[in-house]
């Protein structure tokens, strides 16, 4: 599911400025806290996305939202999030320069969550992003994801391992 969070154009170098170091620590702490309740894996990726790459690759005329969604799928695979044992990874992908984001989940999650899970999570994040409260939006989205995943993929003491890095990944294209 993808969403816009502002209609204004961003400058080309906003990835590093999107979150300050304290905010980044808070987002990572939210991921760690959420993953203590679920075997699910949550990642955040920030980048300045060059849509010409997708245009050339796909050969199809896609809308900006479709391109961002397709890029989120690619980043999901680049980060090897599809390799979790239960296929329960979730990526919050933010195309900073386009002011759009996608919450993308793996196959195992899609088989279990309700149809409105992705849109309700996007709405939570979007509410804060529209007010430029980016870290708060990410934290609240991560919290919602963790809560829902804990229902279907509960944390099992002694069995669960942290399969993916919790740090925010970035690409400042």
Backbone as CSV, one residue per row, in Angstrom:
resi,resn,N_x,N_y,N_z,CA_x,CA_y,CA_z,C_x,C_y,C_z
1,UNK,0.844,-1.172,0.000,0.000,0.000,0.000,0.890,1.237,0.000
2,UNK,0.596,2.204,-0.848,1.430,3.402,-0.905,0.602,4.643,-0.612
3,UNK,1.303,5.674,-0.187,0.661,6.938,0.178,1.582,8.099,-0.140
4,UNK,0.961,9.258,-0.456,1.685,10.523,-0.522,1.682,11.112,0.872
5,UNK,2.733,11.865,1.222,2.672,12.542,2.507,2.840,14.037,2.384
6,UNK,2.974,14.549,1.177,3.041,15.980,0.979,3.030,16.232,-0.519
7,UNK,2.418,17.283,-0.938,2.362,17.587,-2.363,3.540,18.412,-2.842
8,UNK,4.345,18.933,-1.934,5.486,19.749,-2.332,6.642,18.876,-2.792
9,UNK,7.412,19.406,-3.727,8.612,18.712,-4.198,9.719,18.826,-3.155
10,UNK,10.483,17.757,-3.008,11.607,17.755,-2.070,12.888,18.081,-2.813
11,UNK,13.849,18.630,-2.116,15.157,18.840,-2.736,15.825,17.488,-2.910
12,UNK,16.883,17.426,-3.704,17.471,16.142,-4.069,18.285,15.482,-2.960
13,UNK,18.536,16.152,-1.858,19.389,15.554,-0.837,18.739,15.569,0.545
14,UNK,17.583,14.980,0.654,16.861,14.996,1.920,16.965,13.709,2.721
15,UNK,17.591,12.685,2.188,17.630,11.397,2.877,18.289,11.530,4.245
16,UNK,19.450,12.153,4.298,20.146,12.290,5.581,19.419,13.239,6.525
17,UNK,18.709,14.217,5.984,18.009,15.184,6.826,16.622,14.704,7.255
18,UNK,16.164,13.621,6.695,14.800,13.135,6.981,14.621,12.834,8.470
19,UNK,15.624,12.230,9.081,15.626,11.947,10.521,16.958,12.392,11.102
20,UNK,16.935,13.067,12.242,18.202,13.360,12.896,18.649,12.113,13.667
21,UNK,19.833,12.144,14.242,20.370,10.931,14.885,19.514,10.471,16.065
22,UNK,18.981,11.398,16.838,18.114,11.016,17.954,16.832,10.363,17.452
23,UNK,16.238,10.935,16.413,15.020,10.358,15.844,15.288,8.977,15.266
24,UNK,16.436,8.833,14.612,16.787,7.530,14.063,16.915,6.495,15.184
25,UNK,17.557,6.869,16.277,17.670,5.963,17.424,16.285,5.570,17.950
26,UNK,15.359,6.516,17.975,14.005,6.241,18.446,13.275,5.278,17.512
27,UNK,13.470,5.440,16.220,12.845,4.541,15.247,13.423,3.133,15.391
28,UNK,14.724,3.031,15.512,15.363,1.719,15.687,14.884,1.080,16.999
29,UNK,14.771,1.875,18.049,14.272,1.355,19.328,12.835,0.838,19.181
30,UNK,12.037,1.515,18.372,10.664,1.058,18.124,10.663,-0.280,17.386
31,UNK,11.580,-0.455,16.449,11.698,-1.729,15.735,12.084,-2.832,16.720
32,UNK,13.079,-2.568,17.542,13.535,-3.557,18.530,12.383,-3.920,19.471
33,UNK,11.655,-2.920,19.955,10.537,-3.168,20.873,9.440,-3.989,20.199
34,UNK,9.097,-3.638,18.965,8.061,-4.380,18.242,8.475,-5.828,18.017
35,UNK,9.751,-6.036,17.688,10.226,-7.383,17.405,10.393,-8.234,18.663
36,UNK,10.279,-7.632,19.838,10.284,-8.413,21.082,8.925,-9.071,21.319
37,UNK,7.927,-8.650,20.553,6.583,-9.201,20.688,6.206,-10.127,19.532
38,UNK,7.032,-10.143,18.495,6.704,-10.919,17.297,7.968,-11.514,16.678
39,UNK,7.783,-12.620,15.964,8.896,-13.167,15.189,9.028,-12.431,13.856
40,UNK,8.065,-11.559,13.555,8.119,-10.761,12.336,9.320,-9.837,12.335
41,UNK,9.746,-9.458,11.157,10.899,-8.588,10.970,10.460,-7.300,10.289
42,UNK,10.898,-6.170,10.834,10.506,-4.854,10.327,11.763,-4.084,9.946
43,UNK,11.724,-3.472,8.772,12.827,-2.622,8.317,12.263,-1.303,7.816
44,UNK,13.093,-0.275,7.850,12.785,1.028,7.268,13.890,1.351,6.275
45,UNK,13.494,1.801,5.097,14.464,2.191,4.069,14.099,3.575,3.554
46,UNK,15.097,4.454,3.496,14.931,5.815,2.991,15.790,5.990,1.754
47,UNK,15.224,6.637,0.733,16.060,6.930,-0.427,15.469,8.041,-1.271
48,UNK,16.352,8.658,-2.062,15.930,9.538,-3.135,15.777,8.630,-4.347
49,UNK,14.574,8.473,-4.797,14.269,7.486,-5.824,14.243,8.114,-7.207
50,UNK,15.035,7.555,-8.104,15.100,7.996,-9.496,14.111,7.169,-10.309
51,UNK,12.983,7.771,-10.655,11.925,7.038,-11.352,12.344,6.592,-12.751
52,UNK,13.340,7.231,-13.338,13.748,6.843,-14.693,14.266,5.406,-14.714
53,UNK,14.823,4.953,-13.600,15.317,3.575,-13.506,14.171,2.574,-13.711
54,UNK,13.062,2.797,-13.043,11.897,1.907,-13.170,11.289,2.032,-14.556
55,UNK,11.225,3.258,-15.080,10.669,3.460,-16.422,11.449,2.653,-17.455
56,UNK,12.768,2.724,-17.381,13.620,1.994,-18.318,13.485,0.496,-18.130
57,UNK,13.446,0.071,-16.885,13.408,-1.352,-16.565,12.083,-1.998,-16.960
58,UNK,10.986,-1.325,-16.665,9.675,-1.943,-16.887,9.207,-1.828,-18.330
59,UNK,9.586,-0.740,-18.995,9.113,-0.530,-20.353,7.616,-0.246,-20.422
60,UNK,7.006,0.000,-19.270,5.571,0.254,-19.184,5.384,1.639,-18.594
61,UNK,4.338,2.320,-19.007,4.049,3.644,-18.480,3.335,3.507,-17.133
62,UNK,4.077,3.698,-16.040,3.528,3.561,-14.697,3.321,4.926,-14.060
63,UNK,2.360,5.022,-13.165,2.182,6.246,-12.389,3.310,6.339,-11.366
64,UNK,3.571,7.529,-10.822,4.595,7.631,-9.778,4.330,6.689,-8.596
65,UNK,3.089,6.552,-8.178,2.767,5.647,-7.066,3.095,4.204,-7.425
66,UNK,2.785,3.808,-8.651,3.105,2.443,-9.085,4.611,2.216,-9.126
67,UNK,5.349,3.247,-9.563,6.803,3.127,-9.610,7.385,2.997,-8.197
68,UNK,6.859,3.774,-7.258,7.346,3.712,-5.882,7.037,2.345,-5.284
69,UNK,5.848,1.824,-5.567,5.484,0.493,-5.071,6.430,-0.561,-5.657
70,UNK,6.680,-0.466,-6.957,7.585,-1.421,-7.604,8.997,-1.310,-7.022
71,UNK,9.431,-0.087,-6.743,10.756,0.093,-6.136,10.795,-0.505,-4.724
72,UNK,9.716,-0.357,-3.973,9.653,-0.955,-2.630,9.812,-2.471,-2.722
73,UNK,9.194,-3.080,-3.722,9.344,-4.526,-3.928,10.804,-4.875,-4.205
74,UNK,11.458,-4.075,-5.029,12.866,-4.318,-5.342,13.740,-4.194,-4.096
75,UNK,13.523,-3.139,-3.312,14.317,-2.921,-2.100,14.074,-4.065,-1.113
76,UNK,12.840,-4.529,-1.017,12.512,-5.667,-0.161,13.412,-6.856,-0.506
77,UNK,13.571,-7.103,-1.793,14.410,-8.213,-2.248,15.905,-7.903,-2.075
78,UNK,16.314,-6.673,-2.342,17.715,-6.289,-2.162,18.135,-6.486,-0.706
79,UNK,17.237,-6.138,0.224,17.512,-6.302,1.652,17.309,-7.741,2.121
80,UNK,16.948,-8.621,1.182,16.737,-10.055,1.423,15.685,-10.323,2.499
81,UNK,14.667,-9.490,2.496,13.606,-9.636,3.491,12.714,-10.842,3.207
82,UNK,12.743,-11.340,1.999,11.968,-12.520,1.639,12.583,-13.801,2.203
83,UNK,13.744,-13.692,2.826,14.441,-14.870,3.337,14.121,-15.201,4.792
84,UNK,13.153,-14.537,5.395,12.792,-14.890,6.772,12.112,-16.258,6.759
85,UNK,12.288,-17.000,7.835,11.762,-18.370,7.888,10.251,-18.426,7.669
86,UNK,9.518,-17.481,8.250,8.060,-17.512,8.146,7.515,-16.551,7.089
87,UNK,8.415,-15.994,6.288,8.032,-15.020,5.259,7.202,-13.895,5.879
88,UNK,7.730,-13.350,7.005,6.975,-12.362,7.770,7.736,-11.048,7.954
89,UNK,8.359,-10.598,6.885,9.048,-9.320,6.906,8.155,-8.195,6.410
90,UNK,8.342,-7.005,6.982,7.614,-5.803,6.551,8.625,-4.694,6.321
91,UNK,8.518,-4.055,5.171,9.371,-2.928,4.824,8.533,-1.656,4.788
92,UNK,9.009,-0.634,5.500,8.454,0.706,5.317,9.463,1.432,4.434
93,UNK,9.081,1.632,3.189,9.950,2.238,2.178,9.515,3.693,1.991
94,UNK,10.465,4.612,2.101,10.155,6.033,1.938,10.986,6.601,0.791
95,UNK,10.287,7.064,-0.256,10.925,7.789,-1.355,10.888,9.265,-0.944
96,UNK,11.935,9.697,-0.271,11.948,11.011,0.364,11.724,12.120,-0.652
97,UNK,12.423,12.076,-1.762,12.317,13.138,-2.760,10.945,13.214,-3.408
98,UNK,10.232,12.109,-3.475,8.899,12.095,-4.082,7.793,12.290,-3.055
99,UNK,8.171,12.297,-1.781,7.207,12.449,-0.685,6.135,11.363,-0.731
100,UNK,6.610,10.138,-0.938,5.714,8.984,-0.957,6.343,7.856,-0.163
101,UNK,5.485,6.968,0.341,5.984,5.810,1.054,5.097,4.610,0.771
102,UNK,5.649,3.433,1.048,4.956,2.168,0.865,5.214,1.310,2.093
103,UNK,4.186,0.627,2.555,4.359,-0.410,3.566,4.159,-1.719,2.823
104,UNK,5.227,-2.504,2.734,5.217,-3.722,1.918,5.515,-4.934,2.789
105,UNK,4.642,-5.919,2.739,4.817,-7.118,3.551,4.952,-8.371,2.722
106,UNK,5.581,-9.356,3.306,5.856,-10.618,2.631,4.623,-11.517,2.578
107,UNK,4.762,-12.551,1.825,3.714,-13.535,1.538,3.068,-14.116,2.798
108,UNK,3.870,-14.477,3.775,3.342,-15.094,4.994,2.394,-14.179,5.742
109,UNK,2.678,-12.892,5.726,1.809,-11.915,6.394,0.523,-11.730,5.608
110,UNK,0.651,-11.592,4.304,-0.530,-11.361,3.464,-1.555,-12.478,3.576
111,UNK,-1.104,-13.679,3.879,-2.030,-14.800,4.033,-2.818,-14.727,5.330
112,UNK,-2.360,-13.913,6.303,-2.973,-13.929,7.628,-3.684,-12.643,8.020
113,UNK,-3.187,-11.499,7.607,-3.768,-10.238,8.061,-5.028,-9.889,7.273
114,UNK,-5.846,-9.027,7.863,-7.066,-8.588,7.184,-6.706,-7.711,5.990
115,UNK,-7.633,-7.608,5.075,-7.398,-6.848,3.845,-7.095,-5.378,4.114
116,UNK,-7.618,-4.823,5.197,-7.401,-3.405,5.461,-6.165,-3.105,6.315
117,UNK,-5.414,-4.132,6.682,-4.230,-3.924,7.523,-3.251,-2.942,6.906
118,UNK,-2.936,-3.124,5.632,-1.923,-2.290,4.989,-2.408,-0.852,4.872
119,UNK,-3.654,-0.649,4.468,-4.154,0.724,4.331,-4.285,1.411,5.689
120,UNK,-4.698,0.689,6.719,-4.814,1.321,8.044,-3.428,1.690,8.582
121,UNK,-2.436,0.861,8.319,-1.072,1.183,8.739,-0.564,2.407,7.984
122,UNK,-0.818,2.460,6.696,-0.423,3.637,5.901,-1.117,4.894,6.408
123,UNK,-2.380,4.777,6.777,-3.107,5.940,7.283,-2.497,6.461,8.576
124,UNK,-2.070,5.559,9.448,-1.419,5.964,10.707,-0.152,6.752,10.387
125,UNK,0.682,6.213,9.524,1.947,6.872,9.181,1.682,8.205,8.489
126,UNK,0.769,8.192,7.549,0.459,9.380,6.758,-0.014,10.550,7.619
127,UNK,-0.792,10.234,8.629,-1.310,11.270,9.544,-0.165,12.109,10.116
128,UNK,0.925,11.468,10.481,2.077,12.173,11.046,2.968,12.772,9.965
129,UNK,3.161,12.056,8.873,4.004,12.560,7.797,3.457,13.876,7.250
130,UNK,2.142,13.994,7.148,1.548,15.226,6.614,1.890,16.432,7.477
131,UNK,2.167,16.206,8.747,2.564,17.274,9.662,4.075,17.332,9.864
132,UNK,4.799,16.640,8.974,6.269,16.587,9.005,6.812,15.971,10.289
133,UNK,6.020,15.139,10.914,6.456,14.390,12.103,6.866,12.991,11.637
134,UNK,7.982,12.953,10.917,8.393,11.729,10.242,8.764,10.613,11.214
135,UNK,9.547,10.932,12.232,9.928,9.876,13.176,8.703,9.355,13.913
136,UNK,7.817,10.234,14.308,6.595,9.820,15.022,5.737,8.928,14.110
137,UNK,5.625,9.282,12.857,4.867,8.457,11.910,5.455,7.069,11.776
138,UNK,6.785,7.002,11.635,7.445,5.701,11.535,7.253,4.893,12.808
139,UNK,7.437,5.537,13.959,7.306,4.839,15.240,5.881,4.305,15.428
140,UNK,4.890,5.120,15.121,3.502,4.679,15.286,3.168,3.561,14.295
141,UNK,3.664,3.665,13.074,3.450,2.598,12.095,4.115,1.307,12.514
142,UNK,5.344,1.405,12.996,6.080,0.223,13.470,5.334,-0.415,14.630
143,UNK,4.833,0.400,15.529,4.083,-0.115,16.675,2.836,-0.877,16.216
144,UNK,2.105,-0.301,15.270,0.907,-0.976,14.760,1.273,-2.290,14.068
145,UNK,2.319,-2.257,13.269,2.762,-3.473,12.586,3.131,-4.541,13.618
146,UNK,3.903,-4.153,14.620,4.317,-5.096,15.656,3.143,-5.702,16.395
147,UNK,2.163,-4.875,16.718,0.975,-5.363,17.437,0.216,-6.396,16.614
148,UNK,-0.015,-6.089,15.359,-0.758,-7.024,14.501,0.056,-8.290,14.251
149,UNK,1.342,-8.146,13.972,2.175,-9.328,13.723,2.269,-10.224,14.950
150,UNK,2.224,-9.634,16.137,2.316,-10.452,17.353,1.134,-11.406,17.487
151,UNK,0.015,-11.056,16.886,-1.164,-11.931,16.899,-0.926,-13.180,16.051
152,UNK,-0.326,-12.993,14.897,-0.147,-14.091,13.945,1.233,-14.747,14.020
153,UNK,2.211,-13.978,14.457,3.588,-14.458,14.535,4.159,-14.085,15.896
154,UNK,3.680,-14.698,16.969,4.143,-14.310,18.304,5.616,-14.644,18.513
155,UNK,6.253,-13.839,19.347,7.631,-14.074,19.742,7.684,-15.327,20.612
156,UNK,8.633,-16.208,20.337,8.792,-17.425,21.130,10.168,-17.403,21.774
157,UNK,10.164,-17.206,23.090,11.412,-17.135,23.868,12.285,-18.358,23.586
158,UNK,13.537,-18.119,23.286,14.477,-19.201,23.042,14.461,-19.741,21.628
159,UNK,13.404,-19.460,20.874,13.299,-19.951,19.495,13.501,-18.845,18.474
160,UNK,13.001,-17.662,18.811,13.025,-16.560,17.853,14.419,-15.960,17.766
161,UNK,14.861,-15.699,16.549,16.124,-15.007,16.333,15.848,-13.758,15.508
162,UNK,16.660,-12.749,15.692,16.534,-11.528,14.912,17.176,-11.807,13.556
163,UNK,16.350,-12.023,12.553,16.836,-12.461,11.246,17.379,-11.338,10.377
164,UNK,16.931,-10.108,10.621,17.331,-8.986,9.774,17.838,-7.824,10.618
165,UNK,18.702,-7.032,10.031,19.247,-5.848,10.677,18.118,-4.880,11.027
166,UNK,18.177,-4.278,12.188,17.152,-3.326,12.611,17.477,-1.883,12.235
167,UNK,18.692,-1.638,11.760,19.092,-0.281,11.407,18.343,0.194,10.159
168,UNK,18.180,1.492,10.058,17.550,2.093,8.885,18.541,2.010,7.725
169,UNK,18.077,1.531,6.591,18.932,1.497,5.410,18.636,2.742,4.577
170,UNK,19.635,3.165,3.812,19.509,4.408,3.045,20.167,4.268,1.685
171,UNK,19.632,5.027,0.769,20.275,5.199,-0.534,20.003,6.625,-0.954
172,UNK,21.033,7.425,-1.053,20.870,8.842,-1.415,21.316,8.997,-2.852
173,UNK,20.395,8.625,-3.770,20.703,8.619,-5.197,20.793,9.953,-5.710
